[in-house]
Amino acid sequence: MGQNLETLSQKPPAKASRKTWSLQKGETLSGFLFVSPMLIGVSILVLIPIIATLVLGFADWNFVQGFDGIKWVGIQNFVNLFQDEMFLRSVRNTFIFLLTVPIYMLVSMVLAILIDRYVYLKGYFKIAYFVPYVSMTVAVAVVWQVLFQPSYGPINEMLKAIGISDPPKWIADPNFALISIMMISIWISIGFNMIIYIAGLQSIPKDLYEAADIDGANGWTKFRRITFPLLSPTSFFLLVTGIIATFKVFDVVAVMTQGGPIGSTSMMVWYLYETAFINLKVGYASSIAVVLFAFVLLITFGQWIAQKKWVNY
């Protein structure tokens, strides 16, 4: 009798647990159904291409020949890369291009502080500086091609007017072409960075500045002790995204110089495109992509480690 009562007392919890398990299973299935379009898209457009790139980095393949033309060469592609003068030049140009990031971050921070505190019609200046960032690359490139025109461009005409008889030929000169592209990149990027910095400035409590005024702090002290430390998370975000964007520079180079003259503006992404879609060396281009990924990963990882010493959350 006691065993029967014990058995009966255990049945309701068993039914309840089965019902709860069935309900959880249904919710889990519903959740997977809701996120499945995103998972499928990410898998097809991101994960599978990444895996394919890693695999093809160890192959010699011209995709015109089909899959039968794949020839596995091991690490030979990577060995050839570091003996390839054009690839090494593109790596050097890319790392030189990284100098644009601290430059436009500094200019953007200064402009953000001036506009946020000392300028009327803030909305106008925000739009004016942000327009280059949202403008079409082709339109921006055409404008700068006219400005940099060696014979009658406004920039060279202005330089001649102030006494420089032989101004640079800018994008037509191998010694100035990369500098010209860097100037364009800085001009385009200032607007976005400035808007982010203004948002960061507006999140700083005004009480801190009032307390600093009471203590007799000057402008430089308030910037060094309050503004810069509290903007460090914003600066860290812009630094990481700016460096990643620099490694992906392609459109301005493709429209204005196509990597020339004499490879002086060739970047890693441009050289990858040229190798894959003009020379049709997909395996070799995949090895370039792997090295590019490794550079971005290592630099980003290094930034995450270093940010503990200067970013204040």
Secondary structure, DSSP 8 states (H G I E B T S, - for coil): -HHHHHHHHHHHHHHHHHHHHHHHHHHHHHHHHHHHHHHHHHIIIIIHHHHHHHHHTTEE--GGG-GGG-EE-TTHHHHHHTT-HHHHHHHHHHHHHTTHHHHHHHHHHHHHHHHHHH-S-HHHHHHHHHHHHHS-HHHHHHHHHHHT-TTT-HHHHHHHHTT-SS---GGGSTTTHHHHHHHHHHHHHHHHHHHHHHHHHHTS-HHHHHHHHHTT--HHHHIIIIIHHHTHHHHHHHHHHHHHHHHT--HHHHHHTTT-STTTT--HHHHHHIIIIIS--HHHHHHHHHHHHHHHHHHHHHHHHHHHHH---
